[in-house]
């Protein structure tokens, strides 16, 4: 890994390649007193800095007990035609492939650094049991056409019988008043 080196700037903890002081304001917006206070305040803030360019990959810090970079060959059968693959263990999804003097960098990830203390969501609650079905809730089969016709005929007879009884009661009520 000593022959592989960083050729671009590192991403600082701030999430940028060049450090930005969010407390510093433009000089046009500040008057003289604020400018003096700003100079004193900016001296107190320490800018973040990454390693210099062309630093070998072998000097990168380990992640737990794992090296910062892993290397692989595309083929063990024909090493003269193999493509070298270097994978970042700090930034999952960052790869470099090389053959001869040609190389290409690619990042296919989610923009999150690897962390041994990854977030694990809490387990889901246990599923609830089925509702106990009572005889009152139980489903019944739909009636057949013959059963429906018989029910309608029985209801019609009951209505006619009820009308006859009402008529008889009215007649008895009228006879009792005379």
Backbone as JSON, one array per atom type, in Angstrom:
{
  "sequence": "XXXXXXXXXXXXXXXXXXXXXXXXXXXXXXXXXXXXXXXXXXXXXXXXXXXXXXXXXXXXXXXXXXXXXXXXXXXXXXXXXXXXXXXXXXXXXXXXXXXXXXXXXXXXXXXXXXXXXXXXXXXXXXXXXXXXXXXXXXXXXXXXXXXXXXXXXXXXXXXXXXXXXXXXXXXXXXXXXX",
  "N": [[0.82, -1.2, 0.0], [2.15, 1.12, 0.14], [2.82, 2.22, -2.3], [0.53, 3.35, -3.25], [-1.18, 6.42, -3.19], [-2.83, 9.33, -1.79], [-4.42, 11.55, -3.94], [-6.11, 13.67, -3.93], [-7.76, 16.1, -1.81], [-8.54, 15.33, 1.63], [-11.71, 14.57, 3.19], [-12.85, 16.7, 5.57], [-13.7, 16.66, 9.12], [-15.77, 18.49, 9.26], [-17.16, 18.06, 6.99], [-16.42, 19.06, 4.59], [-13.94, 19.75, 2.03], [-12.25, 21.93, 2.13], [-11.58, 24.06, 4.85], [-14.12, 25.88, 6.51], [-14.97, 28.74, 8.29], [-17.66, 29.17, 10.18], [-18.29, 31.17, 12.0], [-17.09, 33.46, 11.15], [-17.66, 36.55, 9.56], [-18.43, 38.48, 6.59], [-16.18, 41.15, 5.75], [-17.32, 43.47, 4.84], [-19.81, 43.62, 6.03], [-19.28, 44.14, 8.66], [-18.57, 46.55, 11.22], [-15.9, 48.66, 12.5], [-15.42, 48.03, 15.26], [-16.65, 45.53, 15.55], [-15.11, 44.13, 13.73], [-12.59, 44.01, 14.95], [-13.27, 42.43, 17.19], [-14.0, 40.13, 15.82], [-11.6, 39.31, 14.66], [-10.14, 38.63, 16.95], [-11.78, 36.52, 17.83], [-11.63, 34.72, 15.69], [-9.0, 33.94, 15.84], [-9.09, 32.33, 18.03], [-10.61, 30.15, 17.17], [-9.86, 27.02, 15.79], [-8.71, 26.0, 12.73], [-9.72, 23.14, 10.81], [-7.67, 20.53, 9.56], [-6.55, 18.27, 7.1], [-4.57, 15.34, 6.2], [-1.54, 15.9, 4.29], [-1.35, 16.18, 0.64], [-0.58, 13.39, -1.5], [0.0, 11.52, 0.43], [0.88, 8.31, 1.54], [-1.31, 5.42, 1.32], [-0.86, 3.52, 3.21], [-0.33, 4.89, 5.53], [-2.73, 5.72, 6.56], [-5.14, 5.88, 9.2], [-6.09, 3.06, 11.21], [-9.23, 1.31, 11.42], [-10.71, 0.45, 14.13], [-9.76, -2.81, 14.49], [-9.21, -3.15, 11.88], [-7.74, -2.64, 8.68], [-7.46, 0.52, 6.91], [-7.78, 0.3, 4.18], [-8.57, -2.16, 1.7], [-7.25, -4.64, -0.5], [-7.64, -6.24, -3.67], [-7.39, -8.67, -6.32], [-8.6, -8.98, -9.66], [-8.41, -11.42, -10.93], [-6.97, -14.49, -10.17], [-5.94, -16.42, -11.74], [-4.83, -15.43, -14.11], [-2.57, -13.41, -13.56], [-1.09, -11.46, -14.96], [-2.94, -10.15, -16.52], [-4.72, -9.18, -14.73], [-6.87, -6.96, -12.88], [-6.3, -4.46, -10.53], [-7.92, -3.88, -7.47], [-8.8, -1.51, -5.12], [-10.26, -0.99, -2.08], [-12.06, 1.16, 0.06], [-12.29, 0.95, 3.53], [-13.14, 2.73, 5.36], [-14.9, 4.5, 4.1], [-17.49, 3.04, 2.98], [-18.18, 1.83, -0.2], [-16.43, 3.29, -1.7], [-14.18, 2.92, -4.24], [-11.22, 2.03, -6.08], [-9.97, 1.21, -9.19], [-7.37, -0.3, -11.08], [-5.17, -0.71, -13.81], [-2.11, -1.35, -15.19], [-0.82, 1.81, -15.88], [-3.15, 3.15, -15.74], [-6.02, 4.31, -14.01], [-9.08, 4.41, -12.13], [-11.43, 6.1, -10.13], [-14.26, 5.47, -8.09], [-17.3, 6.12, -6.45], [-19.82, 4.62, -4.81], [-22.06, 4.87, -2.74], [-23.67, 5.74, 0.42], [-22.84, 8.05, 1.63], [-22.03, 7.95, 4.28], [-19.73, 7.43, 6.85], [-17.95, 4.45, 7.85], [-18.76, 2.89, 10.87], [-17.94, 1.26, 13.83], [-19.78, 1.14, 15.85], [-22.52, 0.91, 14.86], [-25.86, 2.09, 14.25], [-28.62, 0.35, 15.46], [-31.91, -0.33, 14.91], [-34.63, -0.57, 17.31], [-36.13, -3.74, 18.17], [-39.11, -4.94, 16.61], [-42.42, -4.83, 18.02], [-44.17, -7.65, 19.51], [-46.41, -9.61, 17.54], [-49.96, -9.22, 17.62], [-52.46, -11.51, 18.81], [-55.07, -13.33, 17.09], [-58.48, -12.15, 17.04], [-60.79, -13.46, 19.32], [-63.36, -15.37, 18.13], [-66.81, -15.17, 18.62], [-70.05, -16.82, 18.91], [-71.87, -14.96, 18.24], [-70.54, -13.27, 16.51], [-69.8, -14.88, 14.48], [-69.66, -15.83, 11.06], [-72.29, -16.54, 8.71], [-73.63, -18.73, 6.21], [-74.82, -17.48, 3.08], [-78.33, -17.27, 2.34], [-80.19, -19.54, 0.2], [-81.94, -19.07, -2.96], [-84.48, -20.21, -2.81], [-84.86, -20.36, -0.04], [-84.91, -17.63, 0.58], [-87.25, -16.81, -0.8], [-89.15, -18.31, 0.62], [-88.88, -17.12, 3.14], [-89.73, -14.49, 2.57], [-92.41, -15.0, 1.89], [-93.35, -15.98, 4.35], [-93.0, -13.68, 5.92], [-94.81, -11.96, 4.65], [-97.22, -13.28, 5.14], [-97.25, -13.03, 7.91], [-97.5, -10.25, 8.17], [-100.04, -9.84, 6.99], [-101.6, -11.32, 8.78], [-101.16, -9.83, 11.09], [-102.41, -7.42, 10.34], [-105.04, -8.27, 10.12], [-105.6, -8.94, 12.79], [-105.38, -6.4, 13.96], [-107.52, -5.13, 12.75], [-109.62, -6.62, 13.81], [-109.38, -6.01, 16.53], [-109.96, -3.31, 16.47], [-112.57, -3.43, 15.65], [-113.74, -4.75, 17.89], [-113.21, -2.84, 19.81], [-114.87, -0.76, 18.98], [-117.38, -1.92, 19.3], [-117.5, -2.25, 22.03], [-117.81, 0.37, 22.94], [-120.29, 1.14, 22.25]],
  "CA": [[0.0, 0.0, 0.0], [3.02, 2.29, 0.16], [2.87, 2.8, -3.64], [-0.74, 4.04, -3.51], [-1.2, 7.67, -2.44], [-4.0, 10.22, -1.95], [-4.11, 12.63, -4.89], [-7.08, 14.75, -3.69], [-7.86, 16.45, -0.4], [-9.4, 14.53, 2.49], [-12.95, 15.2, 3.68], [-12.64, 17.09, 6.95], [-14.85, 16.34, 9.98], [-16.82, 19.46, 8.97], [-17.88, 17.58, 5.82], [-15.92, 19.79, 3.42], [-12.51, 19.53, 1.75], [-11.56, 23.13, 2.61], [-12.21, 24.46, 6.1], [-14.93, 27.09, 6.5], [-15.26, 29.22, 9.62], [-19.02, 29.71, 10.15], [-18.39, 32.33, 12.87], [-16.51, 34.62, 10.48], [-18.58, 37.26, 8.66], [-17.74, 39.29, 5.58], [-15.66, 42.41, 6.28], [-18.22, 44.55, 4.43], [-20.95, 43.66, 6.94], [-18.83, 44.47, 10.01], [-17.94, 47.85, 11.43], [-14.53, 48.53, 13.01], [-15.39, 47.34, 16.56], [-16.98, 44.12, 15.31], [-13.99, 43.55, 13.0], [-11.57, 43.69, 15.94], [-13.77, 41.28, 17.95], [-13.99, 38.98, 14.91], [-10.21, 38.89, 14.52], [-9.8, 37.94, 18.2], [-12.56, 35.28, 17.87], [-11.14, 33.8, 14.65], [-7.74, 33.39, 16.3], [-9.41, 31.29, 19.0], [-11.11, 28.96, 16.48], [-8.76, 26.3, 15.15], [-9.18, 25.39, 11.48], [-9.46, 21.71, 10.64], [-6.73, 20.24, 8.47], [-6.35, 16.86, 6.82], [-3.19, 15.03, 5.85], [-1.11, 16.53, 3.02], [-1.52, 15.41, -0.58], [0.39, 12.34, -1.82], [0.29, 10.71, 1.61], [0.62, 6.9, 1.2], [-2.48, 4.8, 1.94], [-0.41, 2.73, 4.36], [-0.28, 5.76, 6.71], [-4.07, 6.01, 7.04], [-5.44, 5.28, 10.51], [-6.9, 1.84, 11.19], [-10.6, 1.43, 11.93], [-10.77, -0.67, 15.06], [-8.65, -3.73, 14.17], [-9.3, -3.36, 10.44], [-6.98, -1.61, 7.95], [-8.31, 1.52, 6.25], [-7.96, -0.07, 2.78], [-8.43, -3.57, 1.34], [-6.87, -4.81, -1.9], [-8.05, -7.5, -4.31], [-7.11, -8.82, -7.74], [-9.78, -9.46, -10.37], [-8.2, -12.8, -11.35], [-5.76, -15.13, -9.67], [-5.5, -17.36, -12.77], [-3.99, -14.71, -15.08], [-2.18, -12.18, -12.88], [-0.57, -10.44, -15.86], [-4.08, -9.42, -17.06], [-5.63, -8.86, -13.62], [-7.12, -5.56, -12.53], [-6.16, -4.25, -9.09], [-9.06, -3.2, -6.85], [-8.53, -1.02, -3.78], [-11.55, -0.65, -1.49], [-11.96, 1.89, 1.32], [-13.07, 0.4, 4.63], [-13.68, 3.87, 6.11], [-16.03, 5.0, 3.3], [-18.02, 1.92, 2.2], [-18.64, 2.24, -1.52], [-15.34, 3.98, -2.4], [-13.31, 1.94, -4.89], [-10.3, 2.43, -7.13], [-9.52, 0.09, -10.01], [-6.18, 0.11, -11.83], [-4.44, -1.67, -14.65], [-0.97, -0.61, -15.73], [-0.76, 3.17, -15.35], [-4.5, 3.73, -15.79], [-6.82, 4.03, -12.82], [-10.37, 5.11, -12.06], [-12.05, 6.13, -8.8], [-15.72, 5.47, -8.12], [-17.95, 6.05, -5.14], [-21.21, 4.18, -4.91], [-22.44, 4.66, -1.34], [-24.7, 6.59, 1.01], [-22.24, 9.25, 2.22], [-21.82, 7.77, 5.71], [-18.52, 6.7, 7.19], [-18.12, 3.2, 8.58], [-18.64, 3.05, 12.31], [-18.15, -0.03, 14.49], [-20.97, 1.26, 16.7], [-23.62, 1.27, 13.98], [-27.19, 2.18, 14.84], [-29.53, -0.76, 15.21], [-33.23, 0.06, 15.42], [-35.18, -1.53, 18.27], [-36.92, -4.82, 17.58], [-40.55, -4.66, 16.51], [-43.25, -5.45, 19.07], [-44.75, -8.94, 19.13], [-47.69, -9.51, 16.84], [-51.12, -9.53, 18.44], [-53.19, -12.71, 18.43], [-56.35, -13.14, 16.41], [-59.62, -11.88, 17.91], [-61.56, -14.68, 19.59], [-64.66, -15.28, 17.47], [-67.95, -15.69, 19.37], [-71.15, -17.26, 18.05], [-72.56, -13.74, 17.82], [-69.77, -12.64, 15.44], [-69.5, -15.88, 13.46], [-70.32, -15.62, 9.77], [-73.19, -17.61, 8.27], [-73.74, -18.84, 4.76], [-75.93, -16.75, 2.48], [-79.47, -18.16, 2.04], [-80.43, -19.84, -1.21], [-83.08, -18.33, -3.5], [-85.7, -20.83, -2.28], [-85.0, -19.95, 1.35], [-85.31, -16.22, 0.58], [-88.67, -16.75, -1.19], [-89.94, -18.84, 1.74], [-88.86, -16.1, 4.19], [-90.6, -13.38, 2.14], [-93.8, -15.47, 1.99], [-93.68, -16.05, 5.78], [-93.13, -12.3, 6.4], [-96.03, -11.41, 4.09], [-98.33, -13.89, 5.9], [-97.25, -12.44, 9.25], [-98.05, -8.9, 8.04], [-101.49, -9.97, 6.76], [-102.2, -11.79, 10.04], [-101.12, -8.7, 12.03], [-103.43, -6.46, 9.91], [-106.35, -8.85, 10.47], [-105.79, -8.8, 14.25], [-105.63, -4.98, 14.24], [-108.88, -4.84, 12.31], [-110.53, -7.25, 14.78], [-109.3, -5.23, 17.77], [-110.68, -2.06, 16.24], [-114.01, -3.77, 15.67], [-114.12, -5.02, 19.27], [-113.19, -1.56, 20.52], [-116.05, 0.02, 18.59], [-118.56, -2.58, 19.85], [-117.49, -2.01, 23.48], [-118.16, 1.76, 23.22], [-121.74, 1.32, 22.05]],
  "C": [[0.86, 1.27, 0.0], [3.1, 2.95, -1.21], [1.57, 3.52, -4.02], [-0.79, 5.28, -2.62], [-2.49, 8.44, -2.72], [-3.61, 11.34, -2.91], [-5.13, 13.76, -4.82], [-7.17, 14.98, -2.18], [-8.81, 15.51, 0.34], [-10.68, 15.29, 2.82], [-12.75, 15.46, 5.16], [-13.85, 16.7, 7.8], [-16.03, 17.29, 9.78], [-17.66, 19.02, 7.78], [-17.47, 18.28, 4.54], [-14.46, 19.44, 3.21], [-11.68, 20.73, 2.19], [-12.32, 23.64, 3.83], [-12.93, 25.79, 5.95], [-15.23, 27.46, 7.94], [-16.66, 29.84, 9.62], [-19.19, 30.95, 11.03], [-17.89, 33.6, 12.2], [-17.52, 35.22, 9.51], [-17.76, 38.05, 7.64], [-17.31, 40.62, 6.2], [-16.57, 43.58, 5.92], [-19.37, 44.72, 5.41], [-20.56, 44.15, 8.34], [-18.32, 45.91, 10.08], [-16.59, 47.61, 12.13], [-14.48, 47.76, 14.33], [-15.66, 45.85, 16.37], [-15.82, 43.42, 14.59], [-12.88, 43.15, 13.96], [-11.98, 42.47, 16.78], [-13.7, 40.0, 17.11], [-12.58, 38.43, 14.74], [-9.78, 38.12, 15.77], [-10.49, 36.58, 18.25], [-12.03, 34.26, 16.87], [-9.81, 33.2, 15.05], [-7.99, 32.25, 17.28], [-9.92, 30.03, 18.31], [-9.97, 28.33, 15.69], [-9.29, 25.67, 13.87], [-8.82, 23.91, 11.41], [-8.52, 21.52, 9.46], [-6.59, 18.74, 8.33], [-4.9, 16.59, 6.5], [-2.81, 15.67, 4.51], [-1.35, 15.6, 1.83], [-0.36, 14.44, -0.76], [0.87, 11.6, -0.58], [-0.01, 9.25, 1.26], [-0.6, 6.35, 1.95], [-2.09, 4.0, 3.17], [-0.36, 3.56, 5.64], [-1.66, 6.13, 7.24], [-4.35, 5.26, 8.34], [-6.32, 4.05, 10.35], [-8.27, 2.13, 11.78], [-10.83, 0.23, 12.84], [-9.56, -1.55, 14.82], [-8.59, -3.99, 12.67], [-8.49, -2.28, 9.73], [-7.94, -0.67, 7.22], [-8.62, 1.14, 4.81], [-7.79, -1.58, 2.62], [-8.09, -3.66, -0.14], [-7.3, -6.18, -2.39], [-7.55, -7.49, -5.75], [-8.34, -9.39, -8.43], [-9.64, -10.92, -10.77], [-6.91, -13.32, -10.77], [-5.17, -16.07, -10.73], [-4.55, -16.7, -13.78], [-3.55, -13.39, -14.45], [-1.64, -11.1, -13.81], [-1.71, -9.61, -16.48], [-5.05, -8.95, -15.97], [-5.74, -7.36, -13.41], [-7.04, -5.45, -11.01], [-7.37, -3.45, -8.59], [-8.67, -2.81, -5.44], [-9.85, -0.48, -3.25], [-11.33, 0.06, -0.16], [-12.85, 1.22, 2.36], [-13.66, 1.5, 5.49], [-14.91, 4.43, 5.42], [-16.56, 3.84, 2.46], [-18.6, 2.43, 0.88], [-17.58, 2.98, -2.31], [-14.36, 2.94, -2.93], [-12.37, 2.64, -5.87], [-9.88, 1.17, -7.86], [-8.35, 0.59, -10.85], [-5.66, -1.06, -12.64], [-3.33, -0.89, -15.34], [-0.87, 0.75, -15.07], [-2.11, 3.87, -15.38], [-5.24, 3.35, -14.52], [-8.11, 4.83, -12.9], [-10.91, 4.98, -10.64], [-13.57, 6.17, -8.97], [-16.22, 5.41, -6.69], [-19.41, 5.72, -5.36], [-21.67, 3.84, -3.5], [-23.48, 5.66, -0.9], [-24.14, 7.83, 1.69], [-22.05, 9.16, 3.72], [-20.54, 6.97, 5.93], [-18.88, 5.4, 7.91], [-17.93, 3.49, 10.06], [-18.86, 1.69, 12.96], [-19.38, -0.03, 15.39], [-22.15, 1.7, 15.84], [-24.94, 1.28, 14.73], [-28.0, 0.95, 14.47], [-30.89, -0.37, 15.75], [-33.76, -0.98, 16.39], [-36.03, -2.57, 17.56], [-38.4, -4.44, 17.58], [-41.28, -5.39, 17.64], [-43.82, -6.77, 18.56], [-46.11, -8.73, 18.47], [-48.82, -9.89, 17.78], [-51.8, -10.78, 17.91], [-54.49, -12.36, 17.72], [-57.45, -12.88, 17.44], [-60.41, -13.16, 18.08], [-62.97, -14.5, 19.02], [-65.73, -15.92, 18.35], [-69.01, -16.16, 18.39], [-71.9, -16.05, 17.5], [-71.86, -13.07, 16.63], [-69.58, -13.6, 14.26], [-70.29, -15.6, 12.17], [-71.21, -16.82, 9.45], [-73.23, -17.61, 6.76], [-74.94, -18.03, 4.27], [-77.07, -17.73, 2.17], [-79.6, -18.4, 0.54], [-81.67, -19.06, -1.66], [-84.38, -18.89, -2.93], [-85.93, -20.41, -0.83], [-85.43, -18.49, 1.45], [-86.79, -16.08, 0.23], [-89.56, -17.25, -0.07], [-90.01, -17.82, 2.87], [-89.76, -14.93, 3.83], [-92.07, -13.78, 2.27], [-94.23, -15.51, 3.45], [-93.86, -14.64, 6.35], [-94.43, -11.67, 5.91], [-97.25, -11.97, 4.82], [-98.42, -13.27, 7.28], [-97.82, -11.03, 9.21], [-99.57, -8.95, 7.86], [-102.19, -10.39, 8.03], [-102.25, -10.65, 11.05], [-102.18, -7.67, 11.65], [-104.82, -6.96, 10.27], [-106.62, -8.69, 11.95], [-106.06, -7.36, 14.63], [-107.07, -4.62, 13.88], [-109.89, -5.43, 13.3], [-110.53, -6.47, 16.08], [-110.05, -3.92, 17.63], [-112.2, -2.32, 16.28], [-114.47, -4.03, 17.08], [-114.14, -3.74, 20.08], [-114.4, -0.72, 20.22], [-117.3, -0.6, 19.19], [-118.62, -2.3, 21.36], [-117.91, -0.6, 23.82], [-119.67, 1.95, 23.08], [-122.49, 0.87, 23.2]]
}
